[in-house]
């Protein structure tokens, strides 16, 4: 009886928190029919926002994947002075509001910021441009891969790695052939989380992007613009696009795992 009640509660909770919102998104997106849906997604500003979001993901996810694997390997396999401090720094973006993080980058790279005069002198633009969006997104997402891999590496012993090296394998070969395959599932989940967060990041990007329509608006920012303009069908159509990409992301994770 208790099992049935718990299952019913879990299913009900998932239905309310996930099923109902998803139904609303797709119902509103197709409220004007297939033609209205296609027109909303074919808008030039929507296409520009989608390309910008995909560009940010393509730059941020590989960068944070490499960093996450390296950070997890270092913190789980070696003992050194400052290890706890490094671990705390890795977790820092999880405790800082994305809006505050975006504001910090404006104070650093804005025209009146710390690096502002240097950037203007060399005609480099970070804030209200792609570099600022990439930097802000990378900051808020870089702990995700490391936090998924590190516990798995810590739970595993180094016996297989030591055996491989005793048999003559180099450190690089041992890492690729022994260490990395053992954490493939955690790595896949970390990449999924990083991709989803990078694609859906709003707070930090909202601060550093400048909300330039058709130029620096990512898909989440574009949804806000459409909704504020009372273009509800278009707003939900773009939202459904984000949902679809997230679903494909989960499918890719299942195949990779």
N, C-alpha and C positions, 0 to 999 in steps of 0.2 A: 504493500500500500504506500509506504513512504517513497519507494522508488518511483511509483507512478506519479505521485504528487510532485516530486522533484523534477521529473522529466516534463511534466505539464507546465511547471513554473518556468523551466528553462526555455521550452518552446514558445511559451507566451511572451517571455521577455524578449527573445530574439525576434518574434513577430512584431512586437510593438516598436522596438528600437531600430530594426532593420527592414522588416517587411513593409510596414506602413509607409515609412519615408520613401522607400524605393518605388512603391506603387504610386505615390503622389508625384514623384519626379517624372516617371515615364507617362503617367496619365496626362499630366499637364504638358509635357513635351509633345505629345501626339494629339493634343486637344484640337489642333487646327488641321489634322490629317497629315499624311505622309509628305504632301507638297510643302506645307508650312514648316515641317521639321527640316526638310532638306534645304529650304530657303534660309532658315535660321543658321544652319551649319555652314552654308555656302557664303555667308556674308564675309566681306573682305576683312573686317575687324576681327571676326571670329577665327578666320584662317590665320591671320597674323598672330593672334594670341596663342593659338594652338602650336604654331611653329616655334614661337618663343618658349613656350612651356616645354616642348620636346627638346629644344636646344639646351635649356637649363638642365633638364634631366640627363641628357647625354653627356654633359660636362661634369655634373656634380656626382652622379652615382658611381662612375668609374673611379673618380678621385677619392671619394669616401670609402669605396670598397678596398682600394689599395691601402689607404690609411688605417681602416678598421682592422684588416688582417694583420698589418704590421704592429699596430698598437696592442691587439689582443695577444699576438705571439710574444711580444716583449714583456708585457705585464704578467703573462702566465708561465713563461719559461725561465725568466731571469729574476734574480734578486739584486737590487741596486738602491743606492741612496736616492730618495725622492720618488720612489715608486708609488707611494700612496698619494703624493701630491699630483703626479701625472694622472693617476686614476681619477682623482677629483676634478682635474682640468677637463678630462674627457667627458665627464658627466655634467660639466658646467652648463652647456646649452640646454640641458633638460630642465634646469632649475631657473633659467632666465626667461622672462617673457620675450617672445619674438619681437614684439613692438619695441621693447627696450633695446634688444639687439640691433634692430634696424636703426634706431636713433643713434646708437653708438657708432655705427658705420657712417651715418651722416656727419657726425661730429668729427670723424677721422678723415673721411674722403670728400666731404662737401666743399663747396667753394670757400667757405670760411672755416673749414676744419683744419686739423693738425697738418695733414698732407695736402690741403687745398692749394696753397701757393705753388708747391712743387708740381702738382698735376696740371695746373693752369699754365705754368711756364713751359711744360713739355707737351701741351695740347692733348692731355689725357683726360678722359671723362670716365668716372666710375659711377657716381651717384646719378640717378635718372638715366641709366644706360645698362646694357647687358652685363658688364663686369660687376656692377653693384648688386644686381639681382642674383648673379651666380655666387658671389661672395656671401651674401646674406643667406641664401638657401643652403650653401655648403656648411655654414656655421650651425644652423639649426638642425641639420641632419647628420653631421659627422659622427655623433656617438652611436648611432643606431646599429651599424654593422659591427663595431667593436664590442658593444654591449651584448650582442647575440653570440658572438664567437668566443669571447673571453671565458665565460663560465664552462663552456664545453671543453675548451683546451685545458682549463684548470682541473677539471674532473678526470681527464685522461692522463695516464702516466706517460713518461718519455721513453719507456722501454723499447718500443718499436723504432723510434727515431735513433736511439743509441745503438740498437742492433744494426740498423741500416748503415750507420756511419762506421761501425766496427767491420762491416763487410766491405768497406771501401767506397761507399756512396759519399759524394760531396754534400756539403750543407745545403746547397741549392737544390740538388736532386732529392735529398731527403725531405726537404720542405714540400716540393711539388708532388712527390710520389707517395709520401707517407703522411705528413702532417695535414696538408690541405684536404685530401680525400676524406679524412676522418671527421672533418668539420663541415663537409659539404652541405648538409641539411641546415645547419645553423647559418652558414654563409648565404644560402638561398633565402632564408627567412629574413636575414638582415638586409639583403638587397631589395627584397619586396617592401620592407618597411621604409627603407631609404627612398625608394622610387615613389612610393605612395605619398610620403611626407613632402618630397621635393615637388611633386606634381600638384599637391594641394596646399602648399604653404601660402598663407595669406598675410599674416601680421608683419613679419620682417620685410617681405617683398613690397607690401603696401607702402611702407615708409620710404624705402630706397628707390622705388620705381618712378615716383612722381605721377602715376596714374595718367600717363600720356596715351590717350586712346589710339589704337592702331599702331603703337610703337613700343611702349613698355608695359602694357597690360598683359599679364599672364591669364590663363583661363579662369582661375578663381576670381581675379580682379575684374575680368570681363563679365563674369556672371553678376557681380555686384553692380556694375555699370548698367547692364541690361535691366536688372530688377529695379534699380532706382529710376530708370527711364520708363517704367511700366511696360516693358517688353517682356511680359511674363513667359510667353511661349518660347521665345528665343533664350531666355535665361534658363528655363528648365531643359531646353534642348541641349544647351552647352553643358549643363549639369549632368545630363544623361551620358554625354560623351565622356566626361570624367569617370562616371561609374563604369562605363564600358571598358575604358583603359585599365581601371583598377581590377576588373574581372579578368582581363587578359593577363595582367600582372600575376594574379593568383594562379592562373592556369600554367603560365611559364614557370612559376615556382614549383608547382607539382611535377612538371615534366623534368625540371632540372634536378629536383630532389630524388 
